[in-house]
Amino acid sequence: MKHRRLGASSLMVSTICFGCWAIGKGGWGDDVDDQESIAAVRRALELGINFFDTADVYGDGHSEEILARALGSPKNDVIIATKVGNRRDEKGAIRGDLSREYILRSVEGSLRRLNRDVIDLYQIHRPDDGTPIREAMETLMECVEKGKVRHIGLSNQTPEQIEDYLKYGPVVSLQPPLNLLYRYTEVQLLPFCQEKNIGVIPYSPMARGLLTGKFTEPVQFPQSDLRREYFLLKPGAFERNIEAVMALREYAEELGSTIAQLAIAWVLAHPAVTSAIVGAKRPDQIEETAAAFEIELGHEQLKRIDRILMSAQYG
């Protein structure tokens, strides 16, 4: 497994990051088994993955708890990233909350569930228009000073918002969406992060399963599965994208890889990207996707991928 430095931090993270959204069970269907999730995390460790991304809102803390159970006693060579800022109200709806009170309470909750003394990377999950950025960052900096957090990261923020955060303290990473079918992040966000030495850890490199090639027909997801609302999988969008997926799968086979591996390798090929967040619910899933770090796409291969996408999507 290859490792890269995360922005200006001291963290050397594996280029494959194990995404723990699915193992939290909340919003990823009903077929998530805790024992399989634990086995998947342990298989990731065996494969050399040292970077795990979760959030307090994934299964209302269940993801953090399962990750802690899988890892066992705290290990210095394992890097855990979690998030704060999504708060569930009494009706079950999620809203943004980056108030001082909520951050201080949340960091203690995550530390307890993760069975850790310090969080390696504590990320703001999403913007909160109700809390000044200064208040949020000063609170996070206080957590750093008290030794509860090592580094601060952001998720789902614009360059303008990142600039505002940087006024009040260092930010070492950003977590945006990026995949072969959603490339808007490439235009401004990735060059901005590269210039500022902010590590980029994209999520959804496989477009929530669309870029695994397993969906060849429109899928009706159950109510419990948030993928039913994912714009790339919705009727209309799915039909526009499936031709590109099939063409990319053929090219992946030509290269001796799966389409999922090709999709992850494409994300990792961007010079601004540090690590790709890859979700898994079972050991066999992480075994396949972790192998993507071995695929190095050169200039001609990247151009070929662009041509495939242009031909499939625009004729």
N, C-alpha and C positions, 0 to 999 in steps of 0.2 A: 504494500500500500504506500502511495506517495503522500507526502505531507507538505503543507505550505503555511507560511506565517499569515495569521489573520490580521490584515491591516497593519497598524502601528503597535499592535499588542505584543505580548510575550508568548502568545499561544501558537503552537505548531499543531495544526489540525489536519486530519486525514482529508484527502480530496473528496472522499465520499463521507457524507454526514448522515447518520441514521436518523430519519424523521419519525418522531414518536406521536404524531397526531392520531394515526389509526389505532395504535395500541391503547389509546385512552377510551376507545369504544364510542365515545360521544360523536355522532355524526358520520360514522363510517360503516353503517350497516350493522347487522346482527350476528355476523359470522366471525367475530373477533374473540379468540380464546386466550385467556391470560397465560396459560402454560405455553402455548405456541408463541405468544409475544415474548415471553421470557427466553424461550429457546432461540428466537430470532435475534434478540439483543446479544445473547452469549455467542451466537454464531458470528455476529458482526465483530465482536472482540477477537475471535479466533482468526478472522480475515484481516485483522490489522486496523480496523476502524476504531478511532479513539474519540470521535466527536459525535455527540448525541444532542439533538434539538427537541425540546418539548415546550410546554406552556402550562400555566396553572389552570387555564380554561379547558384544556383537552380532557374531556370526561370529568370536569370539575375536580381536577387533581389526580384522577385515577392514572393518567399517563405518567406523571411524576412518581407515583407510588410503585407502579409496575417496573419502571426503569430502575428505581432504587433496589427493588427486590432482585432484579436480574443482575445488577452489577455487584450486589453483595456489599461487603465492607468498602468504604471509600478508597479509591485508587488514585494515586497522584498522576498517573499517565492517562486518565480518562478525563475528557473535557466535556462539561455539561453546559448547555445553553438553555435557558428557559425565558419566559416572557411574563410581562405584566401589562395591565391596561384594559383588558376585557373583563367587565364585571357583570355578573348575572343578577338581575333584580328579583324581587319577590314573586314576580309572575313568570320567571324563567327567561325573560328577554335579556340579551346581552347588549350592554352599552359601554362606551369608553369611559374610563376613570383613571386619571393619572394624578389625582390629588395626593398631597403629602401623606395624609392619613391612610389612604388605600395602598400606596406603594409600601409604606413601612409595615403594614399588616401583611401584605402579600409576600414580601421577601421572607418574612419569618415563616409563613405557611409553606413556601416552596422549599426552604432549607429543611424544615421538619419532614416534609414528604420525601424529599430527595436523600435524606439522611446525610447531609453534608454540612460542613462548617462554613463554606464559602461557595458562592455561585460563580463559575468561571466567566460566563457571559450572560448578563442580565439585559434583556431586550424590551424596549417599548413596543408593544404588540401593534398598536395602531394609534393614530392621532386622537386627541381629546380636545375638542374645541372649548370645553368648559373649564379647562385648567391651563394657566399660562405655562409656556414652555420653560420659563425660568424656574417656576416652582417645581416642575417635574425633574428637571436636570439637577437642581440644587439638592433635592431629596435623594436622587440616585448617587450624586457625588458624596453625600453624607454616608450612604451605604458602603461606598468604596472606602471612605476614610475609616469607617468602623470595622473594616475587614470582612464584611458580609458579601461583598461583590468585588470581583477582580476587574472586570471591564464592562463598559456600557455599549450596547448595540441598539439599532433601530430596525423596524420592520414596516413596510408599506408607507414610506415617506417620500416626498418629492425633494428635489435638490434645494428648493427654497426653504422647506421645513428643516432639512438637515443643516443648512447654514445657520438657522436660528438656534438649533440645539448646540452647535459648535461654539456659539458665543459664551456658553456657560460651562463647558467641559469637553473633554475628549470623547469622541465616538469612534469605535474601532471597526464597526461592521454595519452592514445593511442587509436586510432579508427581503428581496422583491420577488415577484413571480417572473419566471423566464422559461420558455421552452420553444421548440421549433415552430409551433403554431401561434405563439404569443411573444413577439419580439420587440414590442414597443420600448421595453426596458433598455434595449441596446442604444437607442437614439440619444438620450441625454443623461440618463441615470448612471449607466456604466462608465462612460467617459468622466463624468463628474466624480464618481467614487475613486476612479483610478488616479485622477489628479490630486485628490485629497488624501490618498493612501488609506482609504476605507475599504476593508475587505468585503467582498460580496458573496453571500451564501444564498443563492437562488432556491426558492421552493417551487414545487410542481414541475420539475424538468420532464416528467412523463405525462403532463397534462391530465393528471388524476386517472391515469390508466389508458387514455386514448392512444398515447404513443407507445403502448406495449403491444399493440396490434391485436389484442384479444377481443376488442369490440369491432365486429364487422357489420353489425346491424344496429340501428338505434336501440338504446337500452332503456327499459323502464325500471329505474331504481326504486327501492322501497322508501317509504316516508322517512325512515330513520337514517337514510343515507344522503348526506349533503351534496353528493355528486349529482343528484337530480336537478340541482340548481346551477351547476357549473356551465358557464356559457358555451364552452367549446363542445359540450356533450348534448346540448339542447337540440331538439328537432330543427332542421334548417341549417344550423351551424355544423352539426354532425355530418350531414350529407355533403357539405362543401369541403369538409376536411378529410373525409375518409379516403378520397382518391389520393391525396398527398400521403396519408398514412400507409396505404398499400404500396405506393411507389417507393417510399422510404424503407419499407420492410424488404422490398426486393434488393435495394442497394445495400442494406445492412447484411443480407445473406451473401451478397457478392463480396463483402468485406470479411465475411466469416464471423459476424456478430449477430445479435438479436437487435430488433428495432429499439427496444428499451435501452440497451447498451449504447447504441448509436446516439440516441437522444441525450443521454447523460454526457457522453463524450463530447457532443457538440456544445453543451453548456460549459463544460470544463475547458474547452478550447479557447474561450474568450479570455484575453489577458487580464481583465478586471476581476474575474471570478476566482475565488479561493477554494470553495468547496460546494458541491451540489447536494442538496437535501433530498434524500431518497427514502420514501416511506416503505415500511414492510410490516406485515402481520405474521409472516411465517419464515422459517430459516431458508427455505428454497428461494424465496423472493429476494432476500438480501444476497444470497449466493450468486444469483444471476446479475443483479444490478451492480454489485460491488466490483465485478470484473471490468466494468466500464473504465476504470482508472488506467487500465493497460492499453486502451485504444487512444492513439495519438492521431488526430486528424490534421493533415497538412493543408496547405493553401489550395491545392487542386481538389482535394476531397471536399473541403468546405465550399468551394465554388460549385462542385457537382451537386451538393445538397441544395444550394441556392437555386440552381437550375431546375432541379426536381420539384421544389416547392413552387417556383414560378410557373412551371408548365402545368402542374396539377391544379393550382388554384386559379390561374388566369388564362390557361389554354395556350 
